[in-house]
Amino acid sequence: MYGAPMRSSVASYAAVVTALAGVGSVSAQNHADFLPPQLEWDGASTALALAPDHEWATPAERAELAATPRYDETIAWLKKLAAATPDISLLSIGTSAEGREIWMVVASRATSKTPEGLAAAGLPVALVQAGIHSGEIDGKDAGLMLLRDITVLGRRPELLDGASLLFVPILNVDGHERFAGHNRINQRGPVEMGWRSNARNLNLNRDYMKLETEGVRAIAGVINQWRPDLYIDLHVTDGADYQYDVTWATTPDYGWSPHASRWVNDVMAPAVNAQLEKLGHTPGPLVWPVNGRDLSAGNFVWMGTPRFSHVYGAARHLPSILVENHSLKPYRQRVLGTLVFLEATLEVLAEGRETLAQAAREDRAQRADPVVLDFEVGEPPHVETRRLLGVRSETYESSVSGGETVRWTGERVELEVPFVFADKPRVSASRPAAYYIPVAWANIADKLRAHGIEVEELTQAQVLDVEQYRLAEARLAGGGSSFDHRGSAYEGRVRVEPGALVVERHELALRPGSFRVRTDQPLGTLAVLLLEPESPDSFFQWGYFLEILTQPEYAEAYVIEPMARAMLDADSELTEGFQARLAAEPEFAADPQARLDWFYRRTPYYDAEHRLYPIARSTTHRPTP
């Protein structure tokens, strides 16, 4: 946990670093000396910041947008704002692992600052969150400036005439309070900042399907109760150098919410980018170099999986945006760029409310069959040449690492590079009419309900003809990273690879208290992504069904060996199959236990439920596509 012992150890570490700085080591405070050259900037948006001595200057403005406030100072300033205007209300949406309140600001002309009150006002609602990674905290300080400008300062009051705003200034509140000046080595400012993960070292932006962190559970609850029309997650990048200071996007239009994606690209993007450019910023696409840090090799157009906030939004048909400010730009520039982005977004939301609502309705009405569970780059790949505003780079042989290292020169370059699309379905599943969850797995039904998925509890026993998967090749995963689909001991779970699935027909007896999940509902696709074992962010791959991989009963050699000889004597086809296995697989032939187990699995004594996925599929009464 991030308690006093952790702060003491961090302080001790800082003291050691400072002491060593005098003998040739590097202190945490001067890491910026080793960053790429800073690009000059003096945008018109600088006029949006108040003087440090202004009555309504935010804590960051009082530090000339070089520093960000701690949790207590942030909330105190927001409470002061709420006391000064009826358009602002604060409410707690949850409590962190260390006992801190997770606050949300409701900014609206509605008299009642409740889900019902905002719905009755009839205006579109934007949900904006900052600090899911609390070292990437630009959005918090930009949000405070925005709230002030649309209320007490009166600079942009018309923005509240056209839309309501739900703003979470710090989602990862415990990580935010692991405050230090050396938390983000690749980032220019602020002077001190929070930490990426929470008090249990979990990354909230990998938690949207499993809902194990207090912060993401709180956000799922907000989405379910307040039903926002647009969802925005504010981040700061890692990685390469380039000219863009505000990069952002939604999921591609080949994903689960194509109509919303097209609205963002066709309606929102031109207007928002024009406003950013007008005020001196350089907006751009999300940058994922296909070859490490070399932008000239191309950019990857990535769908991602719904463990990530904006992809989760697409999976539940909520128009969603990922903003990634560029970490190598100064903090002042990044905060002001975020402020301009948010103002322009509220304008577009008000003007385009009807077309966005229609796009979302069309996405929610879809009943795709089959459902794509994951995407990959095709062969040949889908490639489009596009302009990219980069910074010249070069590589050199490092005497430290022994390999090639990239460095940027600070020279602006305009590149024409291939954009490589991961738009080929890698794995899909047919859409069943419903899933059935035995009462023993009620925790899975609880998880589905937390997502807002409709789950029916069965009041009477039922016997159904269903499909179930046999997962004979499933195994614990190894290796992996944040962006792939593997990783043992990853994000507090043990990941599982399903291997090849075998579909079996069974007569399933369900006790009262079991559950049915119909897929003919607005969140039916999300249910498929959670319950199909081949889905990368399914409950199965996140390790919620490890129990079925255990074999509690086994056969002693003294009984199965003579039984096996009798089976061979009685069945010539079995004998041929056994001999073929011995000839084809030397490891199997050399393993006495494996040989006996081969026979045990062919007897009625073997566990019929071993590696049988307990979630059943009903294909009767299939919904109309």
C-alpha positions in Angstrom: 0.0 0.0 0.0 1.0 3.6 -0.4 1.1 4.5 3.3 3.7 6.1 5.5 6.3 3.3 5.0 6.2 3.7 1.3 6.6 7.5 1.6 9.5 7.0 3.9 11.2 4.6 1.5 10.6 7.0 -1.4 12.1 9.9 0.7 15.1 7.7 1.6 15.6 6.9 -2.1 15.4 10.6 -3.0 18.0 11.4 -0.4 20.3 8.7 -1.7 19.9 10.0 -5.3 20.6 13.6 -4.1 23.7 12.4 -2.2 25.1 10.5 -5.2 24.4 13.5 -7.6 27.6 15.1 -6.4 29.8 12.1 -7.5 28.6 11.9 -11.1 25.2 10.4 -10.8 21.9 11.9 -12.0 19.3 13.3 -9.7 15.6 12.9 -10.3 15.3 16.6 -10.7 17.5 17.0 -13.8 16.2 14.1 -15.9 14.9 16.7 -18.4 18.5 17.4 -19.4 18.4 14.0 -21.1 15.1 14.4 -22.9 15.1 15.3 -26.7 15.3 19.0 -27.5 12.2 20.9 -26.7 10.2 22.4 -29.6 9.5 26.1 -29.3 5.8 27.0 -28.7 3.9 30.2 -28.0 0.3 29.4 -28.8 -2.7 31.8 -28.6 -4.2 29.6 -25.9 -1.8 31.1 -23.4 -4.3 33.9 -23.0 -6.7 31.5 -21.5 -4.7 31.1 -18.3 -5.4 33.5 -15.4 -2.7 35.5 -13.6 -1.4 33.7 -10.5 -2.9 36.3 -8.2 -6.4 36.2 -9.7 -9.2 35.3 -7.3 -10.2 32.3 -9.4 -6.8 31.1 -10.5 -6.6 27.4 -10.1 -3.8 25.9 -8.0 -1.9 25.0 -11.2 -2.3 28.6 -12.5 -1.0 29.9 -9.3 2.2 28.0 -10.2 2.1 29.3 -13.7 1.0 25.9 -15.0 4.3 24.3 -14.0 3.0 22.3 -11.0 -0.2 20.4 -10.2 -1.9 20.4 -6.8 -2.2 17.4 -4.4 -5.6 15.6 -3.8 -6.7 17.7 -0.8 -5.9 21.0 -2.5 -7.7 20.0 -5.6 -10.9 19.0 -3.8 -10.8 22.1 -1.6 -10.7 24.3 -4.7 -13.6 22.4 -6.3 -15.7 22.7 -3.1 -15.0 26.5 -3.1 -16.2 26.6 -6.8 -19.3 24.6 -6.0 -20.2 27.0 -3.1 -20.0 29.9 -5.5 -22.3 28.7 -8.3 -25.5 26.7 -8.5 -24.3 25.1 -11.7 -21.6 23.0 -9.9 -22.2 20.1 -7.6 -19.7 17.5 -6.2 -20.6 14.0 -5.3 -18.6 10.9 -4.3 -18.8 8.0 -6.7 -16.8 5.6 -4.6 -14.0 5.1 -2.1 -10.4 4.0 -3.0 -8.5 1.1 -1.4 -6.8 3.5 0.9 -10.1 5.2 1.9 -10.1 8.3 -0.2 -13.3 9.6 -1.8 -13.4 9.4 -5.7 -15.1 12.7 -6.5 -17.2 13.6 -9.6 -18.2 17.1 -10.6 -21.6 17.6 -12.1 -21.7 20.8 -14.1 -25.2 21.5 -15.5 -28.0 24.1 -15.7 -30.3 21.4 -14.5 -31.8 22.2 -11.1 -31.4 18.6 -9.9 -27.9 17.4 -10.3 -29.0 13.8 -10.5 -29.2 11.3 -13.4 -32.9 12.0 -13.6 -32.4 15.7 -13.4 -29.9 15.8 -16.2 -32.1 13.5 -18.3 -35.1 15.8 -17.8 -33.0 18.8 -18.9 -32.8 17.2 -22.3 -29.1 18.2 -23.0 -26.4 15.8 -24.1 -24.0 14.7 -21.3 -20.2 14.4 -21.6 -18.3 12.2 -19.1 -14.7 13.3 -18.9 -12.2 11.6 -16.6 -8.6 12.5 -15.7 -5.9 10.8 -13.7 -6.7 7.2 -14.5 -2.9 7.2 -14.7 -2.1 9.8 -12.1 1.3 10.8 -13.4 -0.5 11.8 -16.6 -2.5 14.6 -14.9 -2.9 17.3 -17.5 -6.7 16.7 -17.7 -7.3 17.5 -14.0 -5.8 21.0 -14.2 -7.5 21.7 -17.6 -10.8 20.5 -16.2 -10.6 22.9 -13.2 -9.9 25.8 -15.6 -12.9 24.7 -17.8 -15.3 24.5 -14.9 -14.3 27.9 -13.7 -14.6 29.4 -17.2 -18.1 28.1 -17.8 -19.4 29.2 -14.4 -18.0 31.9 -12.1 -15.6 33.5 -14.5 -18.3 33.8 -17.2 -15.8 33.3 -20.1 -17.7 30.5 -21.8 -21.1 30.2 -20.0 -22.8 29.2 -23.3 -21.1 25.8 -23.2 -23.4 24.8 -20.3 -26.4 26.0 -22.3 -25.8 23.2 -24.8 -24.5 20.3 -22.8 -24.0 19.0 -19.3 -20.6 17.8 -18.0 -19.6 15.0 -15.6 -16.0 15.5 -14.7 -13.8 13.1 -12.6 -10.7 15.1 -11.8 -8.7 12.2 -10.3 -9.8 8.7 -10.9 -6.8 6.9 -9.5 -6.7 8.9 -6.2 -4.3 6.6 -4.3 -1.8 6.6 -7.2 -2.2 10.4 -7.3 -1.0 10.7 -3.7 2.2 8.7 -4.4 3.5 12.1 -5.3 7.1 12.7 -6.4 9.2 14.6 -8.9 10.7 11.5 -10.5 7.5 9.5 -11.3 7.6 10.0 -15.1 11.1 9.9 -16.5 9.9 10.5 -20.1 7.7 13.5 -19.3 8.2 17.3 -19.2 6.4 18.4 -16.0 4.7 19.0 -13.9 7.3 19.5 -11.1 5.7 16.6 -9.1 3.0 14.2 -10.1 1.3 10.9 -9.1 1.9 7.3 -10.0 0.6 5.2 -12.8 -0.9 2.3 -10.8 -3.1 2.2 -7.7 -2.3 1.2 -4.1 -2.4 -2.5 -5.1 -0.2 -1.8 -8.2 -3.1 -2.4 -10.5 -3.4 -0.4 -13.8 -6.9 1.0 -13.9 -6.8 1.2 -17.7 -6.4 -2.5 -17.9 -9.4 -3.2 -15.7 -12.5 -2.3 -17.7 -13.6 -5.9 -18.2 -12.7 -7.5 -14.9 -13.8 -4.4 -12.8 -11.5 -5.2 -9.9 -10.4 -1.6 -9.0 -12.5 0.7 -7.1 -12.0 3.5 -9.6 -13.1 1.6 -12.7 -16.1 0.0 -10.8 -17.1 3.6 -10.0 -16.9 4.7 -13.6 -18.9 1.7 -14.7 -21.6 2.7 -12.2 -21.6 6.3 -13.5 -22.0 5.1 -17.1 -24.9 2.8 -16.1 -26.7 5.4 -14.0 -26.0 8.7 -15.8 -26.0 7.3 -19.4 -23.5 9.9 -20.9 -23.6 10.5 -24.6 -19.8 10.9 -24.9 -17.0 9.4 -22.8 -13.5 10.9 -22.8 -10.4 9.6 -21.1 -7.5 12.0 -20.7 -3.9 10.6 -20.8 -0.3 11.6 -21.7 1.9 9.5 -24.0 5.0 7.5 -23.6 7.3 6.9 -26.6 8.4 8.8 -29.7 9.0 12.4 -30.4 6.9 14.3 -32.9 5.3 17.7 -33.5 1.7 16.9 -32.3 0.9 18.1 -28.7 -2.7 16.7 -28.5 -3.2 13.3 -30.2 -6.6 11.7 -29.9 -9.0 9.2 -31.6 -11.9 6.9 -31.1 -11.8 3.2 -32.1 -11.7 2.5 -35.9 -15.0 2.1 -37.7 -14.5 -1.6 -38.4 -15.0 -2.1 -34.6 -18.0 -2.7 -32.5 -19.5 0.9 -32.8 -19.0 1.9 -36.4 -21.6 4.6 -36.5 -20.2 6.4 -33.5 -16.7 6.1 -34.9 -17.8 7.7 -38.1 -19.5 10.5 -36.2 -16.3 11.3 -34.3 -14.2 11.2 -37.5 -16.6 13.1 -39.8 -18.3 15.6 -37.4 -16.2 16.0 -34.3 -12.7 15.7 -35.5 -12.7 18.6 -38.1 -14.3 21.1 -35.7 -12.1 20.2 -32.7 -8.9 20.1 -34.7 -9.7 23.4 -36.3 -10.1 25.0 -32.9 -6.9 23.5 -31.6 -5.0 24.8 -34.6 -6.6 28.2 -34.3 -5.3 28.6 -30.8 -1.8 27.4 -31.6 -1.8 23.7 -31.0 -1.0 20.8 -33.3 -3.5 18.0 -33.1 -2.8 14.6 -34.6 -3.7 11.0 -34.7 -2.7 8.5 -32.0 0.9 7.6 -32.7 1.9 3.9 -32.4 5.1 3.4 -34.4 5.1 0.0 -36.1 8.9 -0.3 -35.6 9.8 0.8 -32.1 10.4 4.5 -32.2 11.1 5.0 -35.9 8.1 7.0 -37.2 9.3 6.8 -40.8 8.6 3.1 -40.8 4.9 3.7 -40.3 2.1 4.1 -37.8 -0.1 1.4 -36.4 -3.9 1.9 -36.4 -4.8 -0.2 -33.4 -8.2 -1.4 -32.3 -7.2 -2.8 -28.9 -9.3 -4.9 -26.6 -11.9 -3.7 -24.1 -9.7 -3.8 -21.1 -8.9 -0.2 -22.2 -11.4 2.6 -21.5 -12.2 3.8 -25.0 -12.4 0.3 -26.4 -14.7 -0.7 -23.6 -16.8 2.2 -24.6 -17.0 0.9 -28.2 -17.9 -2.6 -26.9 -20.9 -1.2 -25.0 -21.8 1.3 -27.8 -20.9 4.4 -25.9 -19.1 6.9 -28.2 -15.7 7.1 -26.5 -12.5 9.1 -27.0 -8.9 8.5 -26.0 -6.7 11.7 -25.6 -3.0 11.2 -25.4 -1.1 14.5 -24.9 2.5 14.4 -25.9 4.7 13.8 -22.9 7.7 15.7 -24.3 5.8 19.0 -24.6 5.9 21.3 -21.6 3.2 21.0 -19.0 1.8 24.4 -19.7 1.3 23.6 -23.4 -0.3 20.3 -22.6 -2.8 21.7 -20.1 -3.9 24.5 -22.4 -4.3 22.1 -25.3 -6.5 19.9 -23.2 -8.6 22.9 -22.2 -9.1 23.9 -25.8 -10.0 20.3 -26.7 -12.6 20.1 -24.0 -14.2 23.5 -24.9 -14.4 22.5 -28.6 -15.8 19.1 -27.7 -18.7 20.6 -25.7 -19.5 22.9 -28.6 -19.6 20.0 -31.1 -21.6 17.9 -28.7 -24.3 20.6 -28.4 -24.4 21.2 -32.1 -24.3 17.6 -33.2 -26.4 16.1 -30.4 -29.1 14.6 -32.7 -26.7 13.0 -35.2 -24.6 11.6 -32.3 -27.6 10.2 -30.6 -28.7 8.6 -33.9 -25.3 7.0 -34.4 -25.4 5.6 -30.9 -28.9 4.2 -31.4 -27.8 2.5 -34.6 -24.8 0.9 -32.8 -26.9 -0.3 -29.9 -29.5 -1.8 -32.3 -26.9 -4.0 -33.9 -27.0 -7.7 -33.2 -23.8 -8.8 -35.1 -23.5 -12.5 -35.8 -20.8 -13.6 -35.7 -19.2 -11.3 -33.2 -15.6 -10.5 -33.8 -13.7 -11.1 -30.6 -10.3 -9.7 -31.6 -8.6 -8.1 -34.6 -5.1 -8.4 -36.2 -3.1 -7.1 -39.2 -4.2 -9.0 -42.3 -2.0 -10.7 -44.9 -1.4 -8.7 -47.0 -2.0 -5.8 -44.6 -4.3 -2.9 -45.2 -2.0 0.1 -45.6 -2.8 3.7 -46.4 -0.1 6.4 -46.9 -0.7 9.5 -44.7 1.1 12.6 -43.6 2.7 12.6 -40.2 4.4 15.6 -38.6 7.5 14.1 -37.0 10.8 15.1 -35.6 14.0 14.0 -37.3 15.6 11.0 -35.5 18.8 9.1 -35.8 20.2 5.9 -34.3 23.6 5.2 -32.8 25.3 2.2 -31.3 25.1 2.4 -27.5 28.2 1.6 -25.5 25.9 1.0 -22.5 23.2 -1.3 -24.0 25.4 -2.7 -26.8 22.5 -2.1 -29.2 21.0 0.6 -31.3 19.4 3.6 -29.6 17.3 6.3 -31.1 17.7 10.0 -30.5 15.7 13.0 -31.8 17.4 16.2 -33.1 14.6 18.7 -32.5 14.3 19.3 -36.3 10.7 19.3 -37.5 10.0 17.0 -40.5 6.9 16.2 -42.6 6.7 12.5 -43.4 4.6 10.4 -45.7 4.3 7.1 -43.9 2.3 3.9 -44.2 -0.6 3.6 -41.7 -1.0 -0.1 -41.0 -4.5 -1.2 -40.0 -5.3 -4.1 -37.7 -8.7 -4.6 -39.2 -8.7 -8.4 -39.9 -10.9 -10.5 -37.6 -8.5 -12.8 -35.7 -11.2 -14.8 -33.9 -15.0 -14.7 -33.9 -17.8 -16.4 -32.2 -21.4 -17.1 -33.3 -23.9 -15.1 -31.3 -26.0 -17.5 -29.1 -29.6 -16.6 -28.2 -28.5 -16.7 -24.5 -25.9 -17.9 -22.1 -26.7 -19.9 -19.0 -24.7 -19.6 -15.8 -25.1 -22.3 -13.1 -25.9 -21.0 -9.7 -22.4 -22.1 -8.4 -20.9 -19.4 -10.6 -23.1 -16.5 -9.3 -20.0 -14.3 -9.1 -19.9 -14.2 -12.9 -23.6 -13.0 -13.0 -22.7 -10.3 -10.4 -19.8 -9.1 -12.7 -22.1 -8.9 -15.7 -24.7 -6.9 -13.7 -21.9 -4.5 -12.6 -21.4 -3.7 -16.3 -25.1 -3.0 -16.7 -25.8 -6.2 -18.6 -29.3 -7.6 -18.1 -29.2 -10.9 -16.2 -32.3 -13.0 -15.4 -32.3 -15.2 -12.3 -34.2 -18.5 -12.9 -36.7 -19.3 -10.2 -37.3 -22.9 -11.2 -35.1 -25.8 -12.1 -34.7 -26.3 -15.8 -33.2 -29.0 -18.1 -31.9 -27.5 -21.4 -30.3 -28.8 -24.6 -27.2 -26.5 -24.8 -23.7 -26.1 -26.3 -20.7 -26.2 -24.0 -17.0 -25.9 -24.8 -14.4 -28.5 -23.8 -11.1 -26.8 -23.2 -8.7 -29.7 -23.4 -5.7 -27.5 -24.5 -6.2 -24.6 -22.1 -3.1 -23.6 -20.2 -1.7 -20.9 -18.0 -0.2 -18.1 -20.1 3.4 -17.0 -19.9 5.1 -13.7 -20.8 3.2 -10.8 -22.3 2.7 -7.1 -21.8 0.0 -4.5 -21.4 -0.9 -4.6 -25.1 -1.0 -8.3 -25.9 -3.3 -11.1 -24.8 -0.9 -13.1 -22.6 0.9 -12.6 -19.3 1.1 -14.8 -16.2 0.7 -12.9 -12.9 -0.5 -9.9 -14.8 -2.7 -7.2 -13.3 -3.5 -9.2 -10.3 -4.6 -12.3 -12.2 -3.2 -15.4 -13.8 -4.0 -15.3 -17.5 -5.2 -18.4 -19.3 -4.9 -19.3 -23.0 -7.9 -21.4 -24.1 -6.3 -23.4 -26.9 -8.6 -25.1 -29.4 -12.2 -25.3 -28.4 -14.3 -28.4 -28.8 -18.1 -27.8 -29.0 -20.2 -30.5 -27.3 -24.0 -30.9 -27.0 -25.2 -31.5 -23.4 -28.4 -31.8 -21.5 -27.8 -29.3 -18.7 -29.7 -29.4 -15.5 -29.9 -25.9 -13.9 -30.9 -25.4 -10.3 -33.1 -22.5 -9.1 -31.0 -19.4 -8.7 -29.1 -20.0 -12.0 -28.9 -17.3 -14.6 -29.8 -16.5 -18.2 -28.2 -13.8 -20.2 -29.9 -13.0 -23.4 -27.8 -11.5 -26.2 -30.8 -9.6 -27.7 -30.1 -6.6 -25.6 -28.1 -3.3 -26.1 -25.1 -4.7 -24.2 -25.4 -8.2 -25.8 -22.1 -7.8 -27.7 -20.3 -6.9 -24.4 -21.8 -10.1 -22.9 -20.3 -12.1 -25.7 -16.9 -10.5 -25.3 -17.0 -11.3 -21.6 -18.3 -14.9 -21.8 -16.6 -16.4 -24.9 -13.3 -18.1 -23.9 -11.5 -17.0 -27.1 -12.2 -13.3 -26.4 -8.9 -11.8 -25.1 -10.6 -10.0 -22.2 -13.1 -12.7 -21.4 -13.6 -13.8 -17.8 -12.0 -17.1 -18.8 -8.8 -15.6 -20.1 -8.6 -13.3 -17.0 -8.5 -16.5 -14.9 -11.9 -16.6 -13.3 -12.4 -20.3 -14.2 -9.1 -21.8 -13.0 -11.1 -24.4 -11.0 -12.1 -26.3 -14.1 -8.5 -27.0 -15.0 -8.0 -29.0 -11.9 -8.5 -32.8 -12.0 -9.5 -33.8 -8.4 -10.0 -37.6 -9.1 -7.4 -39.8 -10.6 -6.8 -43.5 -11.3 -4.1 -45.6 -9.5 -1.8 -47.5 -11.8 -2.6 -50.8 -10.2 -6.2 -50.6 -11.4 -5.9 -48.7 -14.7 -3.0 -50.8 -16.1 -5.0 -54.1 -16.1 -8.1 -52.3 -17.3 -6.1 -50.8 -20.2 -4.9 -54.3 -21.2 -8.4 -55.5 -21.2 -9.5 -52.5 -23.3 -6.8 -53.2 -25.9 -7.8 -56.8 -26.1 -11.4 -55.9 -26.7 -11.0 -53.0 -29.2 -8.8 -53.2 -32.3 -9.5 -49.6 -33.2 -8.4 -48.4 -29.8 -5.2 -50.5 -30.2 -4.5 -48.9 -33.5 -5.0 -45.4 -32.1 -2.7 -46.1 -29.1 0.1 -47.5 -31.3 -0.2 -44.5 -33.7 0.2 -42.2 -30.7 3.2 -44.0 -29.5 4.9 -43.8 -32.9 4.1 -40.2 -33.5 5.0 -38.8 -30.0 8.2 -40.0 -28.4 7.6 -37.9 -25.3 4.2 -39.6 -24.8 5.7 -43.0 -25.4 8.4 -42.4 -22.7 5.9 -41.2 -20.1 4.2 -44.1 -18.2 1.7 -41.9 -16.4 0.6 -40.2 -19.7 0.1 -43.6 -21.3 -2.1 -44.8 -18.5 -4.0 -41.4 -18.4 -4.7 -41.9 -22.1 -6.8 -45.0 -21.2 -8.3 -43.5 -18.1 -9.8 -40.6 -20.1 -11.6 -43.2 -22.3 -13.3 -44.9 -19.3 -16.6 -43.8 -17.7 -14.7 -43.2 -14.5 -13.0 -40.1 -15.8 -14.4 -36.8 -14.7 -17.0 -35.7 -17.3 -16.7 -32.1 -16.2 -12.9 -31.8 -16.3 -12.1 -28.8 -18.5 -15.7 -28.3 -19.4 -16.5 -24.6 -19.5 -19.5 -24.2 -17.2 -21.1 -21.3 -19.1 -23.5 -22.8 -21.6 -24.8 -21.5 -24.9 -28.4 -21.8 -26.1 -28.8 -21.4 -29.9 -32.5 -21.8 -30.0 -34.7 -18.8 -30.7 -31.8 -16.9 -32.2 -32.5 -13.2 -32.4 -32.9 -11.6 -35.8 -29.6 -10.2 -37.1 
